[in-house]
Amino acid sequence: MDLKHSPERGFHQASRADCLRDWYRGPHGLRTLAGLRQHVQVLCRPRFGDAWLEVGPVSLLHPEWTGPVHALHADPRSRTLPAQGDLLPLAAATFSCVLVAHAVGDAGDAGDVIAEAARVLAPEGHLFLLECSHCGSPGRHRLRPGLRRRSRRLLRRAGLEVHRQVALSLLPAVLPDGWHRRLGPLDAAVSPWLPVLGSCVLTVGRRRDLMPIAPAPSRLRWSRDAVRAGGRSQWA
């Protein structure tokens, strides 16, 4: 049986989801959520009739963020919207905002995950790729070397334009909560400028589709090629 569908992988995903839920309740996770919310609200303002999607082991989109937007969460263990392998049972160009959080850090099929998320992204929509070193493989406290470049490459291969890449935190998760509370303001102020040192990095891609450009309207009231009745030009 393939490791991708093995019980060991399912157990790892379940334990990682529990670890992430606990981490997001602490000061480090709450600060990361606040930074994510700031970027989402700037680039994806909720409008009535829009639909948002998040893919990952935990749900991060709070109802206060989405407002009138219809939000869906795709997870392999979900009963409401199961993701069969890497294929989402959703129509293409459906969602104006897609969040992929903690879903491609250690995945060998990361390209398929991002490609499928880009498929359901609407034109001019934004895809948020969030990866953190927390709750990953044992002993790992920082992002895998080259993951930032890999995140940008994954978005480009999916046909998306890399809009921005920022670090939401520089502090490692192994620090006690007390140190996170003391260093939190400094971390929030410095981390956006040093993504290369980040322990939690957000990469934003945008789907730019070429649209036909309408011809500019003429400023003249009558066209110089207008022809009068009988075949004579009106300028003759």
C-alpha positions in Angstrom: 0.0 0.0 0.0 1.2 3.5 -0.9 2.5 5.6 2.0 0.2 8.4 0.8 -2.9 6.4 1.8 -1.4 4.3 4.7 -2.9 4.4 8.2 0.5 5.7 9.5 0.0 8.8 7.4 -3.5 9.3 8.6 -2.3 9.0 12.2 0.4 11.6 11.6 -2.1 14.0 10.0 -4.5 13.6 13.0 -1.7 14.2 15.5 -0.4 17.2 13.6 -3.8 18.7 13.4 -4.2 18.4 17.2 -0.7 20.0 17.7 -1.6 22.9 15.4 -4.9 23.5 17.2 -3.0 23.7 20.5 -0.3 26.0 19.0 -2.9 28.4 17.6 -4.4 28.8 21.1 -1.0 30.1 22.5 0.5 33.5 22.1 2.8 32.5 19.2 -0.1 31.0 17.2 -2.4 33.9 18.0 0.1 36.4 16.7 0.6 34.4 13.5 -3.2 34.4 13.0 -3.3 38.1 13.5 -0.7 38.6 10.8 -2.5 36.3 8.4 -5.8 38.1 9.0 -4.2 41.4 8.2 -3.0 40.2 4.8 -6.2 38.4 4.0 -8.3 41.4 4.7 -6.2 43.7 2.6 -6.1 41.5 -0.5 -9.4 39.6 -0.2 -12.1 41.9 1.1 -15.3 39.9 1.7 -18.1 40.8 -0.7 -21.6 39.3 -0.8 -21.7 36.4 -3.1 -18.0 35.5 -3.0 -16.7 32.1 -2.0 -13.5 31.3 -0.1 -11.7 28.0 0.3 -9.1 26.7 2.7 -7.1 23.5 2.3 -5.3 22.0 5.3 -5.5 19.9 8.5 -7.0 22.8 10.5 -9.5 25.5 9.8 -8.1 29.0 10.3 -10.7 31.2 8.5 -12.8 32.7 11.4 -16.4 33.8 10.6 -15.4 37.3 11.7 -12.9 37.4 8.7 -15.3 36.1 6.1 -18.5 38.0 6.9 -21.0 37.4 4.1 -18.6 35.2 2.2 -19.4 31.5 1.9 -16.3 29.6 3.2 -15.4 25.9 2.7 -12.8 23.8 4.4 -11.3 20.9 2.4 -9.6 18.2 4.4 -9.0 14.5 3.7 -10.7 13.5 7.0 -13.6 15.8 6.5 -17.1 14.3 6.1 -18.6 17.4 4.6 -16.1 18.1 1.8 -13.6 15.2 1.4 -10.6 15.7 -0.8 -10.1 12.6 -2.8 -6.3 12.4 -3.1 -5.2 15.7 -4.5 -8.4 16.4 -6.4 -11.0 18.8 -5.0 -14.6 18.0 -6.0 -15.2 21.6 -7.0 -15.7 23.5 -10.2 -12.8 25.5 -11.7 -12.5 29.3 -11.2 -15.0 29.2 -8.3 -13.2 30.9 -5.3 -11.9 34.4 -5.1 -9.7 33.6 -2.2 -7.9 30.3 -1.4 -5.9 29.5 1.7 -3.5 26.5 1.7 -2.1 26.3 5.3 0.2 23.6 6.6 -0.5 21.3 3.6 2.6 21.2 1.5 5.6 21.5 3.9 6.5 17.8 3.9 4.4 16.6 1.0 6.1 15.0 -1.9 3.0 15.8 -4.1 3.0 19.5 -3.2 2.9 20.6 -6.8 -0.4 18.7 -7.3 -1.9 20.3 -4.2 -1.0 23.8 -5.4 -2.1 23.1 -9.0 -5.5 21.9 -7.8 -5.9 25.0 -5.6 -5.0 27.2 -8.5 -7.5 25.4 -10.7 -10.4 26.4 -8.5 -9.1 30.0 -8.0 -11.2 32.6 -9.8 -9.5 35.1 -12.2 -7.8 37.9 -10.3 -8.1 35.8 -7.1 -5.4 35.3 -4.5 -3.9 32.1 -3.1 -2.3 32.3 0.3 0.3 29.6 1.0 1.2 29.4 4.7 4.0 27.2 6.0 5.4 27.0 9.5 8.0 24.9 11.1 5.8 24.1 14.1 4.2 20.7 14.6 6.3 19.2 11.7 8.9 16.5 11.9 10.5 15.8 15.3 13.4 18.0 16.0 12.6 20.6 13.3 12.4 24.1 14.5 12.9 26.0 11.3 11.6 25.7 7.8 13.4 23.3 5.5 16.2 25.1 3.6 14.9 26.3 0.3 11.3 26.0 1.2 10.7 29.8 0.6 12.1 29.5 -3.0 10.2 26.3 -3.4 6.9 28.0 -2.4 7.5 30.7 -5.0 8.4 28.1 -7.6 5.2 26.1 -6.8 3.0 29.1 -7.3 4.7 30.0 -10.6 4.4 26.5 -11.9 0.7 26.6 -11.2 0.4 29.7 -13.4 0.2 32.2 -10.6 2.0 35.5 -10.1 3.9 35.7 -6.9 2.4 38.9 -5.3 4.4 38.9 -2.0 6.2 36.8 0.5 6.6 37.8 4.2 7.5 36.2 7.4 4.8 36.2 10.1 7.2 35.2 12.8 10.9 34.7 13.4 10.7 33.1 16.8 11.0 29.3 17.2 8.1 27.4 18.7 10.4 25.9 21.4 10.5 29.1 23.3 8.3 29.3 26.4 5.0 31.2 26.2 6.4 33.9 28.5 9.2 34.7 26.1 6.7 34.8 23.2 4.7 37.4 25.1 7.8 39.5 25.9 9.2 39.3 22.4 5.9 39.4 20.5 5.8 43.1 19.7 9.4 43.1 18.4 8.8 39.9 16.4 5.7 41.4 14.8 7.6 44.5 13.8 10.7 42.9 12.4 9.5 39.6 10.9 7.9 41.0 7.7 11.2 42.4 6.6 13.2 39.1 7.1 11.4 36.3 5.4 14.6 34.4 5.0 14.8 33.9 8.8 11.2 33.2 9.3 9.8 30.2 11.2 6.4 30.9 9.7 6.2 32.3 6.1 3.3 33.4 4.0 3.5 33.5 0.2 0.7 35.1 -1.8 0.0 34.3 -5.4 -2.4 35.9 -7.8 -4.1 34.6 -10.8 -3.8 37.1 -13.6 -5.8 36.1 -16.7 -5.3 38.1 -19.9 -8.5 39.9 -20.7 -9.3 41.5 -24.1 -8.8 45.2 -24.1 -11.8 47.2 -25.4 -10.9 49.8 -28.1 -10.9 53.3 -26.8 -13.9 55.4 -27.8 -13.3 58.0 -30.4 -13.4 61.6 -29.2 -14.9 62.8 -32.6 -18.6 63.0 -32.9 -18.5 61.8 -36.5 -16.0 59.3 -38.0 -13.9 60.6 -40.9 -14.9 57.4 -42.7 -18.6 58.1 -42.6 -20.3 58.1 -45.9 -23.4 60.0 -46.9 -26.2 58.6 -48.9 -25.2 58.1 -52.5 -21.7 57.0 -51.7 -20.3 60.5 -51.0 -18.2 61.2 -47.9 -19.6 63.8 -45.5 -16.1 65.5 -45.6 -16.1 65.9 -49.4 
